[in-house]
Amino acid sequence: MVDNNVILLVDPFYAACIHLRKHNYDKCIECCTGILLKNPYDQATWALKMRALTEQLSIDDIEAEEEGIADSYFNSDAIAENARIGTSLRSTPNSCNQRPRTIDGRPLSGIVRPSTSSAGGNNLQKALKTPRTVGSSRPLTSQLARNIRLGTASMVSQMDGPFINISRLNFSKYASDKQLSKLLFNYIYYQQNDIRNALDFAVEATKCCFFEDPWWKVQLGKCYVMLGLLRDGESQFRSALQHGPNIEVFLRLSRLFVRLDQPLSSLDICQQALSWFPNEVTLLIEMARIFEGLNNISMSVKYYRDILELDATDMESIACIGLHHFYSDQPEVALRYYRRLLQLGLYNAELFNNLGLCSFYAQQFDVVTACFENALRLALDYNAAEIWYNISHIAIGFGDLDIAEHSLHLTLSLNSSHGAALNNLAVLQWRKNDVARAESLLNSAIAAEDHLYEPHYNKALLAQEEGDHQTSYVMLKKSLEIYPNHYNSRDILNKLKKYFSSL
């Protein structure tokens, strides 16, 4: 029988260490606080509490990197306006592949990532007008939301205040301590999100180790990138690589070149990294994402297939390949990939939505209703609009236009700026001979999402039917600017040119 008194007599510091290993950060902090109340200068407990506070908020900042609206708007780096095809992520060409696109013109990815979830594009005015939803919001700056400077004494924590007062720390003293310096830097960088003080501390620590520690060079590079000094960050990352190859450094250098809109340089970095780390999945994923951003879908899918040969459970690869097959008119093949995701334990509204669409286009009608019922049951505010929009497509396919119209109204009630729903609802109203309302809805669709070619084309047809050939001509030109290979737009435009030349 276990004696409870023995458990109560466990050393508090040992108990705090056990809680940290079990990721019980709150209990660890509580134990450390009790020890520091008795001995405020216990350095080991101070370091342990600092680590627990850091790990509470630490994230994978490689995956979470995203350029904010203000960062891109005030960026002083000169970018060629007419970049060569395949050399820029910001000017990807339109092609015959009709995968849905973002405002930037980039094809939608099979999985939501920070760089693919923004709906505002690089235009500050357009981005600020975009409704701020979970699925479309983009941060104004790349800084995280934890910018509050907290203050108490440097090492002695106060009862009614924060743990550490960064402004009172002697950076040169703590930077020379090899055991504490890295913990303190992570605390300043992740927990306090005080990038400038983290940079100053990293500079002091780099001097103390005589510029020979590659870890501090990586931290310097991270701080420079967060402050927008990308070229300074590049020099630090390259200097760290001189001490030896490191996957993290290669990935950060690759992301830096993506920020600079130099995808070819980023691909070169990944190829160089693969020579040191063959078949490294994270590097292959990075290359697949870059090719996808360049609209080179075939190369992207090739790398995703290579990833699945190395790691058959990589969900991003499975989702992206499934999306590729769906938009390549192979819903049966796409259905296999989405079922695989279901077998791997993924259970959300988006997956059941995709299963329902693939089942419908693969003519497996018996499971379509069940899939969309599950999707609606799991849907949240930010993705329910897309599910109702897809249900409207299913209703149109079955010929039930009343349910389709009702679904589109539900879509707009959840997301009033859903351009595709506005466009489709306009077409349904046009079929009812309600031309005025159809024209109003098309104008709303163009104002909400001007990167879609369908509203421009439909408005051109509507204007031509009413005899307004000038408006039809302007709308067709805009439609072809968005999608140059649209046959119907080119055909009607040629007819209008012949009509105008005959006047």
C-alpha positions as CSV (number, residue, x, y, z in Angstrom):
1,M,0.0,0.0,0.0
2,V,1.4,3.4,-1.0
3,D,2.0,5.8,1.9
4,N,0.5,9.2,1.1
5,N,3.0,10.9,3.4
6,V,5.8,9.7,1.2
7,I,4.1,11.3,-1.9
8,L,3.7,14.6,0.0
9,L,7.4,14.6,0.9
10,V,8.5,14.5,-2.8
11,D,10.9,17.4,-3.5
12,P,9.0,20.3,-5.1
13,F,11.6,20.9,-7.7
14,Y,11.5,17.2,-8.7
15,A,7.7,17.4,-8.9
16,A,8.0,20.5,-11.1
17,C,10.4,18.6,-13.5
18,I,7.9,15.7,-13.7
19,H,5.1,18.0,-14.5
20,L,7.2,19.6,-17.3
21,R,8.0,16.2,-18.8
22,K,4.2,15.4,-18.8
23,H,3.4,18.8,-20.4
24,N,1.5,19.9,-17.3
25,Y,2.8,23.4,-17.6
26,D,0.3,25.1,-15.2
27,K,1.2,22.7,-12.4
28,C,4.9,23.1,-13.2
29,I,4.6,26.9,-13.0
30,E,2.7,26.6,-9.7
31,C,5.4,24.4,-8.1
32,C,8.2,26.7,-9.3
33,T,6.3,29.8,-8.0
34,G,6.0,28.2,-4.6
35,I,9.8,27.5,-4.5
36,L,10.6,31.0,-5.6
37,L,8.5,32.5,-2.9
38,K,10.8,30.8,-0.4
39,N,14.0,31.5,-2.3
40,P,13.7,34.1,-5.1
41,Y,17.3,33.6,-6.3
42,D,17.0,29.9,-7.0
43,Q,18.5,29.9,-10.5
44,A,17.5,26.3,-11.4
45,T,13.9,26.9,-10.4
46,W,13.9,30.3,-12.2
47,A,15.1,28.5,-15.4
48,L,12.6,25.7,-15.1
49,K,9.7,28.2,-14.7
50,M,11.0,30.2,-17.6
51,R,11.1,27.1,-19.8
52,A,7.5,26.1,-18.8
53,L,6.2,29.6,-19.6
54,T,8.0,29.5,-23.0
55,E,6.7,26.0,-23.9
56,Q,3.1,27.1,-23.1
57,L,3.2,29.6,-26.1
58,S,6.0,28.2,-28.3
59,I,4.9,27.3,-31.8
60,D,6.4,25.9,-35.0
61,D,7.3,29.3,-36.3
62,I,8.6,27.8,-39.6
63,E,5.1,26.7,-40.5
64,A,3.4,29.8,-39.0
65,E,5.4,32.3,-41.0
66,E,3.2,34.6,-43.1
67,E,3.8,38.0,-44.5
68,G,1.2,40.5,-43.3
69,I,-0.6,43.1,-45.3
70,A,1.3,46.0,-44.0
71,D,4.6,44.1,-44.4
72,S,3.9,43.5,-48.1
73,Y,2.5,47.0,-48.7
74,F,5.5,48.8,-47.2
75,N,8.1,46.4,-48.5
76,S,10.8,48.4,-50.2
77,D,12.3,45.5,-52.2
78,A,12.1,46.1,-55.9
79,I,10.1,43.4,-57.8
80,A,10.0,43.2,-61.6
81,E,6.5,44.2,-62.8
82,N,6.7,41.8,-65.7
83,A,8.5,38.9,-64.3
84,R,9.3,36.0,-66.6
85,I,6.8,33.1,-66.5
86,G,7.7,30.6,-63.8
87,T,9.9,33.0,-61.8
88,S,7.5,34.8,-59.6
89,L,4.9,33.7,-57.1
90,R,3.1,37.1,-57.4
91,S,2.5,37.0,-61.1
92,T,1.5,33.4,-61.9
93,P,0.0,33.0,-65.3
94,N,-3.6,31.8,-66.0
95,S,-3.8,28.4,-67.7
96,C,-6.5,26.1,-68.9
97,N,-6.5,24.3,-65.6
98,Q,-9.7,25.6,-64.0
99,R,-8.9,24.9,-60.4
100,P,-10.5,27.7,-58.3
101,R,-8.1,30.6,-57.6
102,T,-7.4,33.1,-54.9
103,I,-7.5,36.9,-55.4
104,D,-3.7,36.6,-56.1
105,G,-4.4,34.3,-59.0
106,R,-2.8,31.3,-57.3
107,P,-4.6,28.0,-57.4
108,L,-6.3,26.8,-54.3
109,S,-4.3,24.2,-52.4
110,G,-5.6,20.9,-51.2
111,I,-4.9,21.9,-47.6
112,V,-5.1,25.2,-45.7
113,R,-1.8,26.8,-44.9
114,P,-0.9,30.3,-43.7
115,S,0.2,31.3,-47.2
116,T,-3.0,29.9,-48.9
117,S,-5.7,31.0,-46.4
118,S,-5.6,34.7,-47.1
119,A,-8.3,36.1,-49.2
120,G,-7.2,39.6,-49.4
121,G,-4.3,39.4,-51.8
122,N,-1.4,41.8,-51.8
123,N,-3.5,44.9,-52.3
124,L,-3.9,46.7,-49.0
125,Q,-7.2,48.5,-49.9
126,K,-8.8,45.3,-51.2
127,A,-7.6,43.3,-48.2
128,L,-9.0,45.8,-45.7
129,K,-12.4,45.6,-47.5
130,T,-12.4,41.8,-47.2
131,P,-14.6,40.4,-44.4
132,R,-12.5,39.3,-41.5
133,T,-13.5,35.7,-41.1
134,V,-11.4,32.8,-39.9
135,G,-11.0,31.4,-43.4
136,S,-10.1,34.7,-45.1
137,S,-8.4,36.9,-42.5
138,R,-4.9,38.0,-42.9
139,P,-2.8,39.7,-40.2
140,L,-1.9,43.3,-40.7
141,T,1.7,42.5,-39.7
142,S,3.7,39.4,-39.3
143,Q,4.1,40.0,-35.5
144,L,2.0,37.8,-33.4
145,A,-0.6,39.1,-31.0
146,R,1.6,38.8,-27.9
147,N,3.3,42.2,-28.1
148,I,2.6,43.3,-24.6
149,R,5.6,44.3,-22.6
150,L,5.3,42.9,-19.1
151,G,7.4,44.2,-16.2
152,T,8.7,43.3,-12.8
153,A,12.2,42.9,-11.3
154,S,14.7,41.1,-13.5
155,M,15.1,37.8,-11.7
156,V,13.0,38.3,-8.6
157,S,9.3,37.8,-9.5
158,Q,6.6,39.8,-7.8
159,M,3.4,38.4,-6.5
160,D,1.2,40.9,-8.4
161,G,3.2,41.2,-11.6
162,P,4.8,39.2,-14.4
163,F,7.8,36.9,-14.1
164,I,10.7,38.8,-15.7
165,N,11.3,42.5,-16.4
166,I,13.2,42.4,-19.6
167,S,14.2,46.0,-19.4
168,R,16.1,45.4,-16.2
169,L,18.1,42.4,-17.4
170,N,21.8,42.7,-17.7
171,F,22.1,41.1,-21.2
172,S,25.9,40.8,-21.1
173,K,25.7,38.9,-17.8
174,Y,23.1,36.3,-18.8
175,A,24.4,36.0,-22.4
176,S,27.7,34.6,-21.1
177,D,25.9,31.8,-19.2
178,K,25.6,28.9,-21.6
179,Q,23.0,27.2,-19.5
180,L,20.6,30.1,-19.1
181,S,21.2,32.1,-22.2
182,K,19.2,29.9,-24.7
183,L,16.3,29.5,-22.3
184,L,16.2,33.2,-21.7
185,F,16.3,34.0,-25.4
186,N,13.4,31.6,-26.1
187,Y,11.4,33.2,-23.3
188,I,11.9,36.7,-24.7
189,Y,11.3,35.6,-28.3
190,Y,8.3,33.3,-27.8
191,Q,6.7,34.2,-24.5
192,Q,7.2,38.0,-24.5
193,N,7.4,38.3,-28.3
194,D,9.8,41.2,-27.8
195,I,11.8,40.8,-31.0
196,R,14.0,43.8,-30.6
197,N,15.2,42.8,-27.1
198,A,15.6,39.2,-28.3
199,L,17.8,40.5,-31.1
200,D,19.9,42.6,-28.7
201,F,20.3,39.5,-26.4
202,A,21.3,37.3,-29.4
203,V,23.9,39.8,-30.5
204,E,25.4,39.7,-27.0
205,A,25.3,35.9,-26.8
206,T,27.0,35.6,-30.2
207,K,29.8,37.8,-29.1
208,C,30.2,35.8,-25.9
209,C,30.7,32.6,-27.9
210,F,33.1,34.3,-30.3
211,F,30.7,33.9,-33.3
212,E,31.2,30.1,-33.3
213,D,27.8,28.9,-32.2
214,P,25.5,28.3,-35.3
215,W,22.4,28.2,-33.0
216,W,22.8,31.9,-32.1
217,K,23.3,32.7,-35.8
218,V,19.9,31.1,-36.6
219,Q,18.2,33.0,-33.8
220,L,19.7,36.3,-35.2
221,G,18.4,35.3,-38.6
222,K,14.9,34.7,-37.1
223,C,14.9,38.1,-35.4
224,Y,16.0,39.9,-38.6
225,V,13.3,38.2,-40.6
226,M,10.6,39.1,-38.1
227,L,11.9,42.7,-38.3
228,G,11.7,42.7,-42.1
229,L,15.5,42.8,-42.6
230,L,15.5,39.8,-44.9
231,R,18.9,40.2,-46.4
232,D,20.5,40.4,-43.0
233,G,18.6,37.3,-42.1
234,E,19.9,35.6,-45.2
235,S,23.5,36.4,-44.3
236,Q,23.0,34.9,-40.8
237,F,21.4,31.7,-42.1
238,R,24.2,31.2,-44.7
239,S,26.8,31.8,-42.0
240,A,25.1,29.1,-39.8
241,L,25.3,26.7,-42.7
242,Q,29.0,27.1,-42.9
243,H,29.2,25.2,-39.5
244,G,27.4,22.3,-41.0
245,P,24.1,21.4,-42.8
246,N,20.9,21.7,-40.9
247,I,17.4,21.0,-42.1
248,E,15.8,23.9,-40.1
249,V,18.3,26.4,-41.5
250,F,17.7,25.2,-45.1
251,L,13.9,25.5,-44.6
252,R,14.2,29.0,-43.1
253,L,16.4,30.1,-46.0
254,S,13.9,28.7,-48.4
255,R,11.0,30.5,-46.8
256,L,13.1,33.7,-46.8
257,F,13.5,33.5,-50.6
258,V,9.7,32.9,-51.0
259,R,9.2,36.1,-49.0
260,L,11.5,37.8,-51.5
261,D,9.5,36.4,-54.4
262,Q,12.5,34.3,-55.6
263,P,11.0,30.8,-55.9
264,L,13.8,29.6,-58.1
265,S,16.4,30.5,-55.5
266,S,14.2,28.7,-52.9
267,L,14.1,25.6,-55.1
268,D,17.9,25.7,-55.5
269,I,18.2,25.8,-51.7
270,C,16.0,22.8,-51.3
271,Q,17.9,20.9,-53.9
272,Q,21.1,21.7,-52.1
273,A,19.6,20.5,-48.9
274,L,18.4,17.2,-50.5
275,S,22.1,16.5,-51.5
276,W,22.8,16.5,-47.7
277,F,19.5,14.9,-46.6
278,P,18.2,12.7,-49.4
279,N,14.5,11.8,-49.3
280,E,13.8,14.3,-46.5
281,V,10.0,14.7,-46.5
282,T,9.9,18.3,-45.2
283,L,12.2,19.5,-48.0
284,L,10.1,17.7,-50.6
285,I,6.9,19.2,-49.2
286,E,8.5,22.7,-49.4
287,M,9.4,22.1,-53.1
288,A,5.9,20.8,-53.9
289,R,4.3,23.9,-52.3
290,I,6.6,26.2,-54.3
291,F,5.7,24.4,-57.6
292,E,2.0,24.7,-56.7
293,G,2.4,28.4,-56.1
294,L,4.1,28.7,-59.5
295,N,1.0,27.0,-61.0
296,N,3.2,24.1,-62.1
297,I,0.7,21.5,-60.9
298,S,2.2,18.5,-62.6
299,M,5.6,19.0,-60.9
300,S,3.8,19.7,-57.6
301,V,1.9,16.4,-57.8
302,K,5.1,14.6,-58.8
303,Y,6.8,15.6,-55.5
304,Y,3.7,14.8,-53.5
305,R,3.7,11.3,-55.0
306,D,7.3,11.0,-54.0
307,I,6.4,12.0,-50.5
308,L,3.8,9.4,-50.3
309,E,6.3,6.7,-51.3
310,L,8.4,7.8,-48.3
311,D,5.5,8.6,-45.8
312,A,2.2,7.0,-46.7
313,T,0.4,8.9,-43.9
314,D,1.3,12.4,-45.0
315,M,-2.1,14.1,-45.1
316,E,-1.1,17.2,-47.0
317,S,0.2,15.0,-49.9
318,I,-3.0,12.9,-50.0
319,A,-5.2,15.9,-49.9
320,C,-3.3,17.8,-52.7
321,I,-3.2,14.7,-55.0
322,G,-6.9,14.1,-54.4
323,L,-7.7,17.7,-55.3
324,H,-5.6,17.4,-58.4
325,H,-7.6,14.3,-59.6
326,F,-10.9,16.0,-58.8
327,Y,-10.2,19.0,-61.0
328,S,-8.7,16.7,-63.7
329,D,-12.1,15.1,-64.1
330,Q,-11.2,12.0,-62.2
331,P,-13.6,12.0,-59.2
332,E,-13.4,8.3,-58.7
333,V,-9.6,8.5,-58.1
334,A,-10.0,11.5,-55.9
335,L,-12.6,9.6,-53.8
336,R,-10.0,7.0,-53.0
337,Y,-7.6,9.6,-51.6
338,Y,-10.3,11.3,-49.5
339,R,-11.4,7.9,-48.1
340,R,-7.8,7.3,-47.2
341,L,-7.8,10.5,-45.2
342,L,-10.9,9.3,-43.4
343,Q,-9.1,6.0,-42.6
344,L,-6.2,8.0,-41.1
345,G,-8.6,9.6,-38.5
346,L,-9.3,12.9,-40.1
347,Y,-12.9,13.8,-39.3
348,N,-14.1,17.3,-40.2
349,A,-16.6,19.2,-42.3
350,E,-14.2,19.8,-45.2
351,L,-13.4,16.1,-45.7
352,F,-17.1,15.1,-45.7
353,N,-17.8,17.9,-48.1
354,N,-15.1,16.7,-50.5
355,L,-16.4,13.1,-50.2
356,G,-19.9,14.2,-51.0
357,L,-18.7,16.1,-54.1
358,C,-16.5,13.2,-55.4
359,S,-19.4,10.7,-54.8
360,F,-21.8,12.9,-56.7
361,Y,-19.5,13.4,-59.8
362,A,-18.6,9.7,-59.6
363,Q,-22.4,8.9,-59.7
364,Q,-22.4,7.2,-56.3
365,F,-25.6,9.0,-55.4
366,D,-26.4,6.8,-52.4
367,V,-23.8,8.3,-50.2
368,V,-24.0,12.0,-51.3
369,T,-26.7,12.9,-48.8
370,A,-25.1,11.2,-45.9
371,C,-21.8,12.9,-46.6
372,F,-23.3,16.4,-46.7
373,E,-25.4,15.7,-43.6
374,N,-22.1,14.9,-41.7
375,A,-20.5,18.0,-43.2
376,L,-23.3,20.3,-42.0
377,R,-23.2,18.6,-38.6
378,L,-19.5,19.3,-38.2
379,A,-19.5,22.7,-39.9
380,L,-18.5,25.9,-38.2
381,D,-19.3,29.5,-39.1
382,Y,-16.3,29.9,-41.3
383,N,-16.9,26.9,-43.5
384,A,-20.7,26.4,-43.5
385,A,-21.1,28.8,-46.4
386,E,-18.9,26.7,-48.7
387,I,-20.8,23.6,-47.8
388,W,-24.2,25.2,-48.6
389,Y,-22.7,26.5,-51.8
390,N,-21.7,23.0,-52.8
391,I,-25.1,21.6,-51.8
392,S,-26.5,24.1,-54.3
393,H,-24.4,22.6,-57.1
394,I,-25.7,19.1,-56.1
395,A,-29.3,20.4,-56.3
396,I,-28.7,22.0,-59.7
397,G,-27.2,18.6,-60.8
398,F,-30.4,16.9,-59.7
399,G,-32.6,19.5,-61.3
400,D,-34.1,20.9,-58.1
401,L,-33.6,24.6,-58.7
402,D,-35.7,25.6,-55.7
403,I,-33.4,23.8,-53.3
404,A,-30.4,25.3,-55.2
405,E,-31.7,28.8,-54.7
406,H,-32.5,28.2,-51.1
407,S,-29.0,26.8,-50.5
408,L,-27.4,29.9,-52.2
409,H,-29.5,32.2,-50.0
410,L,-28.2,30.3,-46.9
411,T,-24.6,30.7,-48.3
412,L,-25.1,34.4,-48.6
413,S,-26.6,34.6,-45.1
414,L,-23.3,33.1,-43.8
415,N,-21.0,35.0,-46.1
416,S,-22.5,38.0,-47.9
417,S,-19.4,38.5,-50.1
418,H,-19.4,35.0,-51.6
419,G,-18.8,35.9,-55.2
420,A,-19.5,32.5,-56.7
421,A,-22.8,32.2,-54.8
422,L,-23.9,35.7,-56.0
423,N,-23.0,34.8,-59.6
424,N,-25.0,31.5,-59.5
425,L,-28.0,33.1,-57.8
426,A,-27.9,35.8,-60.5
427,V,-28.1,33.0,-63.2
428,L,-31.1,31.4,-61.4
429,Q,-32.9,34.8,-61.3
430,W,-32.1,35.4,-64.9
431,R,-33.8,32.1,-65.7
432,K,-36.9,33.5,-63.9
433,N,-36.7,36.6,-66.2
434,D,-35.9,38.8,-63.2
435,V,-33.3,40.7,-65.2
436,A,-33.0,43.7,-62.8
437,R,-32.2,41.5,-59.8
438,A,-29.8,39.3,-61.9
439,E,-27.9,42.4,-62.9
440,S,-27.7,43.6,-59.4
441,L,-26.4,40.3,-58.1
442,L,-23.8,40.2,-60.9
443,N,-22.6,43.7,-59.9
444,S,-22.3,42.5,-56.3
445,A,-20.4,39.4,-57.4
446,I,-17.9,41.5,-59.3
447,A,-17.4,43.9,-56.4
448,A,-17.0,41.1,-53.9
449,E,-14.5,38.9,-55.9
450,D,-13.2,40.5,-59.1
451,H,-10.8,37.7,-59.7
452,L,-13.7,35.4,-61.0
453,Y,-14.3,35.5,-64.7
454,E,-17.8,34.0,-64.6
455,P,-19.6,37.2,-63.3
456,H,-17.9,39.3,-66.0
457,Y,-18.9,36.8,-68.7
458,N,-22.5,36.5,-67.4
459,K,-22.9,40.3,-67.2
460,A,-21.6,40.5,-70.8
461,L,-24.3,38.1,-71.9
462,L,-26.9,40.0,-70.0
463,A,-25.8,43.3,-71.5
464,Q,-25.7,41.8,-75.0
465,E,-29.3,40.5,-74.6
466,E,-30.4,44.0,-73.6
467,G,-28.6,45.5,-76.6
468,D,-25.8,47.2,-74.6
469,H,-23.0,46.1,-76.7
470,Q,-20.4,48.6,-75.2
471,T,-20.9,47.2,-71.7
472,S,-20.8,43.6,-73.1
473,Y,-17.5,44.4,-74.9
474,V,-15.9,45.8,-71.7
475,M,-17.0,42.9,-69.6
476,L,-15.7,40.4,-72.1
477,K,-12.3,42.1,-72.1
478,K,-12.2,41.8,-68.3
479,S,-13.2,38.2,-68.5
480,L,-10.4,37.4,-70.9
481,E,-7.9,39.3,-68.8
482,I,-8.7,36.9,-65.9
483,Y,-9.0,33.7,-68.1
484,P,-7.4,34.3,-71.5
485,N,-8.3,30.8,-72.8
486,H,-12.1,31.1,-72.3
487,Y,-13.5,30.0,-75.6
488,N,-17.0,31.5,-75.3
489,S,-15.7,35.0,-74.3
490,R,-13.3,35.0,-77.3
491,D,-16.1,33.9,-79.6
492,I,-18.5,36.6,-78.5
493,L,-15.8,39.2,-78.5
494,N,-14.9,38.5,-82.1
495,K,-18.5,38.8,-83.1
496,L,-18.7,42.2,-81.3
497,K,-15.6,43.4,-83.1
498,K,-17.1,42.4,-86.4
499,Y,-20.3,44.2,-85.4
500,F,-18.5,47.4,-84.4
501,S,-16.4,47.4,-87.6
502,S,-19.5,47.2,-89.7
503,L,-21.0,50.4,-88.2
